[in-house]
Amino acid sequence: MPSTQNPSLDATNARPQKRSKVTGQTEEHTRNNAEESRLAQRKEPPRLATDSSPGTDSPSLPTPQISDPLLRQPAPLPACSSPTIPEMQSPLHLYDAADFEGLPTLQNKNPHARMSRQGPAPGRLQKNCLVFTPGTIPIAHIPVYKFFGNTNPDQESGVRRNTASVLAAVIHGGGQRFVSRSPEKTAEIRSFIQSLRFQASPPAPPQPSMVRQSNKGKAPAHASPGSEDTPMRDGAPEEEEPLPRSEDSDGVGPSTPNLEEPHATPEVVVYAPEMKHLGDKNRFGQPWTYFVELGPGTSMLRDFLLWQGVFAVHPTLSFSMYAIREDIQPWSIMVLSGPPGAVEDSTAAKRAVLTVIKERLWADRGFLWFTARQVAANWDVTGTLAELVKMATDTLDATVVTADDPSTGRAAPAYLITGKPVSNVRNEYKRWLNFFTTAKTFRRGLHCLTVNKLVVDCKLCKDSTHCARDCPLPKIPGWQGTSMDDIYASSSAKLEDSATAPDPLAQAKDIWKEVPRHGSRGSNRGPRGLRGRGGGRGHTGKGR
């Protein structure tokens, strides 16, 4: 007989197991809630203490909810003198870009307008010097870095270490072809410079002699100039008036003590440029600078070379002398050209172009900050941001020049935009130019003007404000140096050759007429030999 189980005992045994499971879950849930509450209290900001009534200390009573204070306390703005800051405003809102009263400014500092023979002459030349074109002559402005274009770096470093005794001689119309095909020019330049001899001293002005009046009718004393009994005046006896230097047969006056020996041949060495990249295809390409080293005791010669500046001896020997100092960047900024009618040589048209340029620059925040910093650092002026920027843009000017098209070699009118650079440092100068040339086009009304499509560069004097057609050097009376006809001789020959060459289209038409029709015998095609094709068999040709 099977044993019977007590159901109450079974229920009693099973109930504790079920209760213990629930109890474990409850305890675990309580611990989790307690941990979350503790973490939440730690994250919450401290609350302000509130007054509680003495009878409400029971923890079971709900506490009143108080709004949390703001974590960021509001603070008043700092006091300011004016509601607006003028330094931060653009000149576009303060000035009128179309106002040109008194503009452009600082034109007296334009290095492209420099002339030779400024100040007193360092000395008087003798009459036996080689003849060159005298007078006041415009001097082209060339930055120092262009003296060393396409030049061996070792030669450049050597010249820069001896700038006190080395001058730069820029050949008029020079270039790679001139340097490679004219090795004798170094000797010619040296001979010319050594021919420049100076008088011992400037002539003394004639002075009245009291001895001549008191001794009227008496024979003059034949005393030597160096005798102790005869008084001396300017190296000549007091009885006799000194002979002016210009009256001497050889151009040399009486011997007088002088720091520089007038008869000694100056020590001069001329170095041709050493090309870094050899070639003569680019006729007027760099280098075009010779370097002249002067020996000791040639201070007067050095000063005279820089004072005269330009030496035009004959059409194949013409050059300008420069001192190798710090760089002074050119004032030329960009060239604007367009289709016929876009460039108009009138004051209204040029001012319209400048207005568009200034408005675009004044709206560029990068240009404003960069220009203001450079002007304040390099121009020795002070002012607000708008004032400093306006100082720089007030120097802008537009002139109509003749520009060259590099692709065709032909000339066309263009606007040359010039202005004073904000810095003479090469990198800063190029960055400043980039603000102008970033915009590929400008507009004058409905006319579109392209930036730097044409080139303004003088192949004669190497200036960047005119072409050789407008170079002022050959227009000087008595000019003996290189002329623009010598510069454009090769270009004219090329144009004539292209004009006399047969028309390619006419040649193609003539060739097409001679081509035989399809299916006709090739008697007009000429012999094709044993490997002729098709039915075009001539008398000697046999097709396969």
C-alpha positions in Angstrom: 0.0 0.0 0.0 1.6 3.3 -1.0 2.4 5.7 1.7 0.4 8.8 1.9 2.1 12.2 2.1 0.9 15.1 4.3 -0.2 17.9 2.0 0.2 20.5 4.8 3.8 19.4 5.3 4.5 19.7 1.6 3.0 23.2 1.5 5.0 24.2 4.5 8.2 22.9 3.0 7.6 24.6 -0.4 6.5 28.0 1.0 9.8 29.0 2.6 11.6 28.5 -0.7 9.2 30.7 -2.6 9.2 33.4 0.1 13.0 33.5 0.2 13.1 34.2 -3.5 10.8 37.1 -3.3 12.6 38.4 -0.2 16.0 38.2 -2.0 14.6 40.2 -5.0 13.1 42.8 -2.6 16.3 43.3 -0.7 18.3 43.6 -4.0 15.8 46.1 -5.3 16.0 48.1 -2.1 19.7 48.2 -2.3 19.6 49.3 -5.9 17.2 52.1 -5.0 19.3 53.2 -2.1 22.4 53.3 -4.3 20.6 55.3 -7.0 19.3 57.7 -4.4 22.8 58.2 -2.9 24.2 58.8 -6.4 21.5 61.2 -7.2 22.0 63.2 -4.0 25.7 63.4 -4.8 25.1 64.8 -8.3 22.4 67.3 -7.2 23.6 70.8 -6.2 23.2 71.7 -2.5 19.8 73.1 -1.7 19.1 76.1 0.3 18.0 75.5 3.9 14.4 76.2 4.6 12.6 76.9 7.9 10.5 74.1 9.1 7.9 74.2 11.8 8.7 72.4 15.1 5.8 70.0 14.7 6.8 68.7 11.2 10.0 66.8 12.1 8.5 63.5 11.1 10.4 61.9 8.1 7.2 60.6 6.7 5.8 64.1 6.0 6.6 65.3 2.4 9.1 68.1 2.1 8.1 71.2 0.0 9.7 71.3 -3.5 11.9 74.4 -4.0 13.1 75.4 -7.5 16.8 75.0 -8.1 18.8 78.2 -8.4 20.6 78.9 -11.8 24.0 77.5 -12.0 25.3 80.4 -14.1 24.8 83.6 -12.3 24.0 86.6 -14.6 26.6 89.4 -14.5 26.3 92.9 -16.0 28.3 93.8 -19.1 31.5 95.7 -18.6 31.2 99.5 -18.8 32.3 100.9 -22.2 32.9 104.4 -23.3 30.8 104.2 -26.4 28.1 101.7 -27.6 30.1 101.0 -30.8 33.8 100.3 -31.4 35.1 102.4 -34.3 38.3 100.2 -34.6 36.2 97.2 -35.6 34.2 99.0 -38.3 35.0 98.6 -42.0 35.9 101.6 -44.0 33.2 100.6 -46.4 30.7 102.0 -43.9 32.7 105.0 -42.9 34.1 106.4 -46.1 32.9 106.9 -49.7 35.0 104.8 -52.1 34.0 107.2 -55.0 35.5 110.2 -53.2 38.8 111.1 -55.0 39.4 114.5 -53.6 43.2 114.9 -53.0 43.9 111.4 -54.3 46.2 109.7 -54.9 48.5 110.4 -52.0 52.3 109.9 -51.4 53.1 110.1 -55.1 56.4 112.0 -54.1 57.6 108.7 -52.6 57.0 106.7 -55.8 60.4 105.1 -56.7 59.4 104.8 -60.4 59.6 108.6 -60.7 63.2 108.9 -59.6 65.6 111.0 -61.7 69.4 111.0 -62.0 71.8 113.7 -60.8 70.1 114.4 -57.5 72.2 116.7 -55.4 75.6 118.2 -56.1 78.0 116.3 -58.4 80.7 114.3 -56.5 83.4 115.5 -58.9 84.2 117.1 -62.3 85.2 114.8 -65.1 88.2 115.4 -67.3 87.9 116.1 -71.0 89.5 112.9 -72.1 86.7 110.7 -70.8 84.5 108.6 -73.1 81.4 110.5 -74.2 78.0 109.4 -73.0 74.6 111.0 -73.0 74.6 113.7 -70.3 71.8 115.4 -68.4 69.1 114.3 -66.0 67.6 111.0 -67.0 64.8 108.9 -65.5 66.1 105.9 -63.6 64.1 102.7 -63.7 63.2 101.2 -60.4 64.4 97.6 -60.1 64.1 95.6 -56.8 67.3 94.1 -55.6 66.1 90.5 -55.8 65.7 90.9 -59.6 69.5 91.5 -59.9 70.0 87.8 -59.1 67.3 86.3 -61.2 68.5 83.0 -62.8 71.9 83.6 -61.2 74.2 81.0 -59.6 73.4 81.0 -55.9 77.2 81.0 -55.1 77.7 84.2 -57.1 74.7 85.8 -55.4 75.9 85.0 -51.9 79.4 86.3 -52.8 78.0 89.6 -54.1 75.7 90.1 -51.1 78.7 89.8 -48.8 80.5 92.6 -50.6 77.7 95.1 -51.2 80.0 98.0 -50.1 82.3 97.6 -53.0 80.1 95.9 -55.6 77.5 97.7 -57.8 74.9 96.3 -60.2 75.1 97.2 -63.9 71.7 96.5 -65.6 72.2 96.2 -69.4 69.6 98.0 -71.5 67.9 95.4 -73.6 70.0 92.7 -72.0 69.0 89.1 -71.3 70.2 85.5 -71.8 71.1 86.0 -75.4 73.1 89.1 -74.6 75.1 87.4 -71.9 75.8 84.2 -73.8 76.7 85.8 -77.1 78.5 88.9 -75.9 81.4 87.8 -73.7 83.4 90.9 -74.7 81.0 93.3 -72.8 82.7 92.8 -69.5 85.9 94.3 -70.9 84.0 97.1 -72.6 82.2 98.1 -69.4 85.5 97.9 -67.5 87.3 100.2 -70.0 84.5 102.7 -69.9 84.4 103.0 -66.1 88.2 103.2 -66.0 88.1 106.1 -68.4 86.1 108.2 -66.0 88.8 110.5 -64.5 88.2 113.4 -62.2 89.9 116.7 -61.8 92.0 117.2 -58.8 89.8 119.8 -57.2 87.0 122.1 -58.3 88.1 125.5 -59.7 88.6 128.3 -57.3 86.5 131.4 -58.0 88.7 134.4 -59.1 89.5 136.9 -56.4 90.8 140.5 -56.8 94.5 140.9 -56.1 95.7 143.9 -54.2 99.3 143.2 -55.1 98.5 143.6 -58.8 97.1 147.1 -58.2 100.0 148.3 -56.0 102.6 146.9 -58.3 101.2 148.3 -61.5 104.0 149.0 -63.9 106.5 146.7 -62.1 107.9 143.5 -63.4 106.4 140.5 -61.7 108.7 138.5 -59.4 109.8 135.3 -60.9 109.6 133.2 -57.8 108.8 129.6 -57.8 105.4 128.6 -56.4 107.1 126.7 -53.6 109.5 129.4 -52.4 109.2 130.6 -48.9 109.4 134.3 -49.8 106.3 134.1 -52.0 102.8 133.9 -50.3 100.6 131.0 -51.6 96.8 130.9 -52.2 95.1 127.7 -53.3 98.4 126.2 -54.5 99.4 129.2 -56.7 101.4 132.3 -56.1 99.4 135.2 -54.7 100.6 137.5 -57.5 99.1 135.3 -60.2 95.5 134.2 -60.4 95.0 130.4 -60.4 94.2 129.1 -63.8 90.7 127.6 -64.1 90.7 123.8 -64.6 88.6 124.1 -67.7 91.3 126.2 -69.4 93.9 123.5 -69.3 94.7 121.6 -72.4 94.3 118.3 -70.8 91.5 119.2 -68.4 93.8 119.0 -65.4 94.5 122.1 -63.2 97.5 122.9 -61.1 98.6 120.2 -58.7 96.8 120.4 -55.4 96.7 118.0 -52.6 93.8 115.6 -52.9 92.8 112.4 -51.2 92.3 110.6 -54.5 95.0 110.4 -57.1 93.5 111.9 -60.3 96.0 110.2 -62.6 95.9 106.7 -61.2 93.8 104.1 -63.1 91.0 103.0 -60.8 90.9 99.3 -60.0 87.7 97.9 -61.6 86.7 94.3 -62.1 83.5 93.4 -64.0 81.8 90.0 -63.6 79.3 88.6 -66.0 76.3 86.9 -64.5 76.6 83.1 -64.1 73.4 81.6 -65.4 71.8 79.0 -63.2 69.8 77.6 -66.2 71.8 77.9 -69.4 70.1 78.9 -72.6 69.5 81.8 -74.9 66.0 81.0 -76.3 64.5 83.7 -74.1 66.2 86.7 -75.5 65.2 89.1 -72.7 65.0 86.6 -69.9 67.1 86.9 -66.8 69.9 87.3 -66.0 70.7 90.8 -67.3 72.8 92.2 -64.5 76.6 92.5 -64.5 78.5 93.1 -61.2 81.1 95.8 -61.0 83.6 95.6 -58.1 85.5 98.8 -57.3 88.9 98.7 -55.7 90.2 100.9 -52.8 90.4 104.6 -53.3 87.4 104.8 -55.6 84.8 106.4 -53.4 84.4 109.4 -55.8 84.0 107.1 -58.7 81.4 105.0 -56.9 79.5 108.2 -55.9 79.6 109.5 -59.5 78.3 106.2 -61.0 75.3 106.3 -58.7 74.8 110.0 -59.1 74.7 109.9 -62.9 72.9 106.5 -62.9 72.4 106.0 -66.7 75.3 105.6 -69.1 74.5 105.4 -72.8 77.8 105.1 -74.7 76.6 103.5 -78.0 73.7 101.3 -79.1 75.4 98.1 -78.0 76.8 99.5 -74.7 74.1 101.1 -72.5 73.4 100.4 -68.9 72.2 101.7 -65.5 74.1 101.6 -62.2 72.5 100.6 -58.9 73.6 100.1 -55.4 72.8 96.7 -53.8 70.9 97.7 -50.7 67.7 96.6 -49.0 64.7 95.7 -51.2 62.2 98.4 -52.1 59.2 96.7 -53.7 57.7 98.1 -56.9 54.4 100.0 -56.9 52.9 98.1 -59.8 50.1 95.9 -58.6 48.2 94.4 -61.5 47.2 94.9 -65.2 43.5 95.1 -66.2 42.6 94.5 -69.9 39.6 93.6 -71.9 37.9 93.6 -75.3 38.0 96.7 -77.5 36.3 99.6 -75.7 36.8 98.2 -72.2 39.8 100.4 -71.5 39.0 104.1 -71.8 41.6 106.8 -71.1 39.4 109.2 -69.2 39.3 110.4 -65.6 35.8 109.1 -65.0 36.6 105.6 -66.4 39.8 105.3 -64.3 37.9 106.5 -61.1 35.2 104.0 -61.8 37.7 101.2 -61.9 39.4 102.3 -58.7 36.0 102.6 -57.0 35.2 98.9 -57.8 38.6 97.8 -56.6 38.4 99.7 -53.2 34.8 98.5 -52.5 35.9 94.9 -53.0 39.0 95.3 -50.9 37.1 97.1 -48.1 34.6 94.2 -47.9 37.4 91.7 -47.4 38.0 91.2 -43.7 41.3 89.4 -44.3 42.6 92.4 -46.3 41.5 94.8 -43.6 43.4 93.1 -40.8 46.5 92.4 -42.8 46.8 95.8 -44.3 46.1 97.6 -41.0 48.9 95.6 -39.2 51.4 96.1 -42.0 50.7 99.9 -42.3 51.0 100.4 -38.6 54.3 98.4 -38.5 56.0 99.7 -41.6 54.6 103.2 -42.3 55.2 104.7 -38.9 51.6 105.9 -38.5 48.8 105.3 -36.1 45.1 105.2 -36.3 42.0 102.9 -36.3 41.6 99.9 -38.5 39.5 101.9 -41.0 42.0 104.8 -41.0 45.0 102.6 -41.6 43.3 100.8 -44.4 42.2 104.0 -46.0 45.8 105.3 -45.9 46.9 102.4 -48.0 44.1 102.5 -50.5 44.4 106.2 -50.9 47.7 105.6 -52.7 46.0 103.6 -55.5 46.1 105.0 -59.0 45.1 103.8 -62.5 46.9 104.8 -65.7 46.3 103.7 -69.2 49.4 102.0 -70.7 50.4 99.9 -73.6 50.7 96.3 -72.6 52.1 93.2 -74.4 50.3 90.0 -75.1 52.7 87.1 -74.3 50.8 84.7 -76.6 50.8 86.9 -79.7 53.4 89.5 -79.0 51.0 92.3 -80.0 50.2 95.4 -78.0 46.9 96.5 -76.5 45.8 99.3 -74.1 45.3 98.3 -70.5 44.9 99.8 -67.0 47.9 99.7 -64.8 47.0 99.8 -61.1 49.7 101.1 -58.8 50.0 101.8 -55.1 52.5 102.0 -52.3 53.3 98.5 -50.9 52.4 98.0 -47.3 55.7 96.1 -46.7 59.1 95.7 -48.4 59.5 92.1 -47.2 59.1 89.9 -50.2 56.7 87.4 -48.7 54.5 90.0 -47.1 54.4 92.0 -50.4 53.3 88.9 -52.4 50.6 88.2 -49.9 49.4 91.8 -50.2 49.3 91.5 -54.0 47.3 88.3 -53.7 44.3 90.2 -52.3 44.2 92.2 -55.5 44.7 89.4 -58.0 42.5 86.7 -56.3 39.6 88.2 -58.1 40.2 87.2 -61.7 38.0 89.9 -63.1 36.8 93.4 -62.3 34.0 95.4 -64.0 33.7 98.9 -65.3 30.0 99.2 -65.9 29.2 96.4 -68.3 32.8 95.9 -69.4 34.7 92.9 -68.0 38.4 93.5 -67.2 40.7 90.5 -66.9 43.5 90.5 -64.3 47.1 90.1 -65.6 46.2 88.7 -69.0 48.6 91.2 -70.5 52.1 92.1 -69.3 53.7 95.5 -68.6 57.4 95.1 -68.6 60.1 97.2 -70.3 62.6 95.0 -72.1 64.9 98.1 -72.4 65.3 99.6 -68.9 63.6 96.7 -67.0 61.0 98.9 -65.3 57.6 97.4 -64.5 55.4 100.5 -65.2 55.7 100.7 -69.0 56.7 98.7 -72.1 59.7 99.3 -74.3 57.4 101.2 -76.8 56.8 103.8 -74.1 60.3 103.8 -72.5 61.4 107.4 -71.8 65.1 106.7 -72.4 65.2 106.7 -76.2 63.2 109.9 -76.2 65.9 111.9 -74.4 67.6 114.4 -76.7 71.0 113.1 -77.8 70.4 109.5 -76.7 73.3 107.3 -77.8 72.2 104.0 -76.2 69.9 101.1 -77.2 66.6 102.1 -78.8 63.3 100.3 -79.0 63.9 99.5 -82.6 66.7 97.3 -81.5 64.4 95.6 -79.0 61.5 94.9 -81.3 63.7 94.0 -84.4 63.3 90.2 -83.8 59.6 90.6 -83.0 58.9 92.5 -86.2 60.8 89.9 -88.2 58.7 87.2 -86.8 55.5 89.1 -87.6 56.7 89.6 -91.2 57.5 86.0 -91.6 54.1 85.0 -90.4 52.5 87.5 -92.8 54.4 86.2 -95.8 53.9 82.5 -95.0 51.2 80.7 -97.1 47.8 80.3 -95.6 47.4 76.8 -94.1 43.7 76.7 -95.2 44.6 77.5 -98.8 47.3 74.8 -98.8 44.8 72.3 -97.5 42.4 73.2 -100.3 45.1 72.8 -102.9 46.1 69.4 -101.5 42.5 68.3 -101.5 42.1 69.1 -105.1 44.9 66.9 -106.0 43.6 63.8 -104.2 42.1 61.3 -106.7 38.5 60.3 -106.6 37.4 57.0 -105.3 37.6 54.3 -108.0 39.7 56.4 -110.4 43.2 55.4 -111.5 45.9 57.0 -109.6 47.8 58.6 -112.5 47.8 61.9 -110.6 48.9 60.4 -107.3 52.4 59.7 -108.4 54.4 56.5 -108.1 53.9 54.4 -104.9 56.5 51.7 -105.7 55.9 48.0 -105.4 53.8 48.4 -102.2 51.1 50.6 -103.8 47.5 50.1 -102.6 44.2 49.6 -104.4 43.6 50.4 -108.0 45.7 53.6 -108.0 48.5 52.1 -110.1 50.8 54.4 -111.8 53.1 53.6 -114.7 55.8 52.4 -112.2 53.6 51.3 -109.3 52.3 47.8 -109.1 49.7 46.9 -106.5 49.5 43.5 -105.0 
